[in-house]
């Protein structure tokens, strides 16, 4: 890698977007209970943005202080978790990158809180998403309001519920 790779990403609705220029070296999974709750998931995949050029290109995250030393950024419009911010720096939620497939994890944190079944997830049955007949009608009517996985010049997030 040339050390000057470029990455972009943002929240689900597109109200908050970012751009990065540089080499991303620390891609982690955090299993701590605080991260589980912040992401609403079994673990939190995060990318440290230390020693890179980083900028918010559209909007900015709202914040929740999850402890005396940590705050977490999220989209105030759609709720997407975006950042983990502490004295050591900031990490972004890996799934918010336009191409998360380019960011395989390199380490794990908070393993004392790792849920016992996580290491066996790859053993679960896989389904390619072929809907059965009862799902066909539903899926044919779904219209996504999600921002596409690339930068857009003009985007107006869908608001409402």
C-alpha positions in Angstrom: 0.0 0.0 0.0 1.3 3.5 -0.9 0.2 5.0 2.4 -2.0 7.5 0.6 -5.2 5.5 0.1 -8.5 7.3 0.1 -11.7 6.3 1.8 -15.1 7.8 2.2 -18.2 6.9 4.1 -21.1 8.2 6.2 -24.3 7.4 8.0 -27.2 5.5 6.6 -29.3 8.5 5.6 -26.4 10.5 4.1 -26.7 13.6 6.4 -23.2 12.9 7.8 -20.3 12.0 5.4 -16.5 11.8 5.8 -13.3 11.5 3.8 -10.0 10.0 4.7 -6.6 10.2 3.0 -3.9 7.9 4.4 -3.1 4.4 5.5 -5.5 2.9 8.0 -3.5 0.5 10.1 -5.7 -0.3 13.1 -9.0 -2.0 12.3 -10.5 -3.7 15.4 -13.4 -5.5 16.9 -14.3 -4.4 20.4 -16.3 -6.8 22.6 -16.7 -4.6 25.7 -20.2 -4.2 27.0 -20.2 -0.4 26.4 -19.5 -1.0 22.7 -22.1 -3.8 22.4 -24.7 -1.4 23.6 -23.5 1.6 21.6 -23.7 -0.5 18.4 -26.6 -2.6 19.3 -24.6 -5.6 18.3 -22.5 -8.5 19.6 -19.3 -6.4 19.0 -18.2 -3.1 17.5 -16.0 -3.1 14.4 -14.0 0.2 14.4 -11.3 1.8 12.3 -8.8 4.1 14.0 -8.1 7.4 12.1 -4.8 8.2 13.7 -2.1 9.7 11.5 -4.4 10.3 8.5 -6.1 13.3 6.9 -9.7 13.2 8.1 -12.6 15.6 7.5 -16.3 15.6 7.8 -17.6 16.5 4.2 -21.3 16.7 5.0 -22.8 17.5 8.4 -21.3 16.4 11.6 -22.2 13.8 14.3 -24.2 14.5 17.4 -22.6 13.1 20.6 -23.4 11.0 23.6 -20.9 10.9 26.5 -20.9 7.2 27.3 -18.4 7.7 30.2 -16.3 10.3 31.8 -13.5 9.7 29.2 -15.4 8.6 26.1 -17.9 10.1 23.8 -19.7 8.6 20.9 -20.8 10.2 17.7 -23.9 9.3 15.8 -26.2 10.8 13.1 -28.9 12.8 14.8 -31.1 12.2 11.8 -31.0 8.4 11.4 -29.1 7.2 14.5 -26.2 5.5 12.8 -23.3 5.0 15.2 -20.3 6.8 13.8 -17.5 7.5 16.2 -15.7 6.4 19.4 -13.7 9.4 20.7 -11.3 9.2 23.6 -8.0 10.8 24.7 -6.1 8.4 22.4 -8.0 9.6 19.4 -11.0 8.7 17.3 -12.2 5.5 15.6 -15.0 5.3 13.1 -17.6 2.5 12.8 -16.2 0.2 10.1 -19.6 -0.4 8.6 -20.0 3.3 7.8 -17.2 3.1 5.2 -18.4 3.0 1.6 -16.2 -0.1 1.1 -15.9 -1.9 4.4 -14.6 -5.0 2.6 -11.3 -3.2 2.3 -10.9 -3.0 6.1 -10.5 -6.5 7.6 -10.0 -6.5 11.4 -6.5 -6.7 12.6 -7.1 -7.0 16.4 -9.7 -7.4 19.1 -10.3 -5.5 22.3 -12.5 -6.1 25.4 -12.3 -9.8 25.0 -13.3 -10.5 28.7 -16.8 -9.4 27.6 -16.8 -11.4 24.3 -20.1 -13.3 24.0 -19.4 -17.1 24.1 -21.0 -17.8 20.7 -19.2 -15.1 18.6 -16.3 -17.4 17.6 -18.7 -19.9 16.1 -20.7 -17.4 14.0 -19.1 -18.7 10.8 -20.6 -22.2 11.5 -24.2 -21.0 11.3 -26.2 -22.0 8.2 -26.0 -19.4 5.4 -28.9 -18.2 3.2 -28.2 -16.3 0.1 -31.3 -14.2 0.4 -33.5 -16.0 -2.0 -36.9 -15.1 -0.6 -39.6 -17.7 -0.1 -43.0 -16.9 -1.7 -44.3 -15.1 1.4 -41.4 -12.6 1.3 -41.4 -12.0 -2.5 -44.3 -9.5 -2.4 -42.8 -7.6 0.6 -39.3 -7.4 -0.9 -40.7 -6.2 -4.3 -42.3 -3.2 -2.6 -39.2 -2.1 -0.6 -37.9 1.3 -1.6 -34.6 2.1 0.0 -34.0 5.6 1.4 -30.4 4.7 2.3 -27.6 6.9 1.0 -25.6 5.1 -1.7 -22.0 3.9 -1.0 -20.3 6.8 -2.7 -20.2 10.6 -2.3 -23.1 12.6 -3.8 -23.1 16.3 -4.6 -26.7 16.8 -3.6 -28.5 14.6 -1.1 -31.6 15.2 1.0 -32.1 12.5 3.6 -35.5 11.0 4.0 -36.9 12.2 7.4 -39.8 10.6 9.1 -40.9 7.3 10.4 
